[in-house]
Amino acid sequence: MDKGRLYWITGLSGAGKTTIGTALYNKIRTEKPNVCMFDGDKLRDAYGGAFGYTESERRKGALCNAKLCRLLTAQGIDVVCCTISMYDSVRDWNRANNENYTEIYLKVTMETLVKRDKKGLYSSKADNVVGVNQSMEEPKHPDILINNDGQEKVEDIVNKILATVES
């Protein structure tokens, strides 16, 4: 059985992970029905609040996300996972344990994140905001780096991801 591909889309809250991930999922699904998508917030909810927002809890949750994705890709299912997961150890685990791993980093300026702040994270006084007052390990060697400050169309970004994977 062929292994599925893991598309690991990472970036800070408001970087466009879910928007791009959904478009990528929909495009892949037109040619391959065996694909699923995970959103970090929905995974957190599915785990029933098992993981909080401290750095250690976030790391544990991120590794659980990675292991869940591995279970599915081992069964030939492509997975689009949209999650902050800003930890080298999790991305390293993914690379070591997923034959077909594509790491996509959506890099966005803080100015853009504040403008897109749907959840009110960047305007609040919360003390668990990754990239503000909680550490972030920026991906050092993503397979695809996208500066997602709004200059590129979502469709063009999805096509760039798929072209990179196919080459």
N, C-alpha and C positions, 0 to 999 in steps of 0.2 A: 504494500500500500504506500502510495506517495505521501510524504509529510505535507501538512498544511503550512502556510506561511503566516508568520506573526508580523503584523504591521504595528509597531509600538510607537504611538504618537504621544510625544511628551512636550510639555511647556507649562508655563505658569497659568493660573486661573485667568481666563479671558484671552488666551493666546489663539483660540480658534480650533482647539482640538476636536471638540464634538462636531462643529460645523464641517470641518475638513474630513473627519473620520466618517461621518454620515454620508457625505458625498462619495468618498472612497468605497465604503461598504456598498452603496447603491450601484456604483459602476462595476465593481467586481461581481456583484450578484447577477448582473445581466448575462454574464458568461459562465459563472460557477455558482450553483445554488448552495454549495457547502461552505458557507461563510457566515460568521456571526460578528457582532459588534458589542463591545463593552465600553461603557462610559464610567469614569471613576466615581462619580457621585452615585450612580445607580448600583455599581458594585458595592459601594460602602453601605447603601441601603439594603442590598441583598444579604450582606453579612450580618444584618440585624444589629448594627451598632457595635459590633465586636471590636472595632478599631476607632480610637479617638483621633485627636489632632496633634498630639505631641510628636516630636520627631521620631521617637522610638516606635510609637503606635503607627505612624505613617509608614515607616520602613517595613514593619511587619505586614501591614495591609498591602503595600506595594509588592512584596515578595509573594504573598498569597495570590495577588492578581497575576503575577508572572507564572506561578505554578499552575493556576487554572488555565491560562492560555496554553501552556505546554501540554496539558492533558488533551486539549482539543486539537492542537496542531499535530500531535502524535497519531491522531485518528484521521488525519487527512483534511481537517477543517481549517480553512483560512480564518484568522482572527484579526480584527481591527480593534486595538485596545487604546483608548484615549484616556490618559491618566497623567497627573502631575509627576508622580514618581521620580523626583529629581535626585536620585541616588545612584552613584556609580556602581555600588554593589549589586543593585537590582538589574541594571543594564548589563553588567558583566555576567550575571547569572543567566540572563536571557541569551546572550551571545554563546555562552558555553553549553546551553541546554536546548537551543532551538536551531535546527539545521538551516531553516529558511527564516532568518530574522532580519527585519528591516527596521532600523531605528530612525524615526523622523522627529527632528527637533524643531518646534515652532518658536522661533525667537521673536520677541516683541519688546518694544521700548516700554519703559514704565509709563511714559506719557500716554501711549496708546492703551495700555492696560487700565489706567485710571479712567479714560474715556469710555471704555467698554465695560466698566465695572457693574455688571448686571446683579451680582450678588452683594454689592456694597462692601466687599472685602477691603479694598484699597482706601476707602473713605472712612472706614471704621477704626476703632481703637483696639481691635482684636489683637491678641498677642500670639496667634498661631497662624500667621499668614506667610506662606512660603514665598521667599524672595523679598519680603519686607522685614520681618523680625524673626523669621525661622530660616535656618540655613538651607541653601540650595547648592547642589553640585551640578553645575551646568555641564551638559554632555560635551565631552572632549572630542569624540570621533563619531558623530552621528553619520549614518549612511546618507541621510538627506538633511540639509539645513535649509530652513525656509524662514526668511525674514518676513513675518506676517503682519506688517503694519498697515495692510489694506491696499497695497499697490497692485497685487496680483489677484485675478479672479479665482474663486474656489475651484472651478472646473480646470483652470490652467495648472493649479497646484496639484490636483488629483492626477492629471495627465503627466506631470513631471514625476510624481511618485511612481506611477505605473511604468513609465519609460525607463526610469532608473532601475527598477526591479527586473524588467525584461531584458535589459542590456547585459 
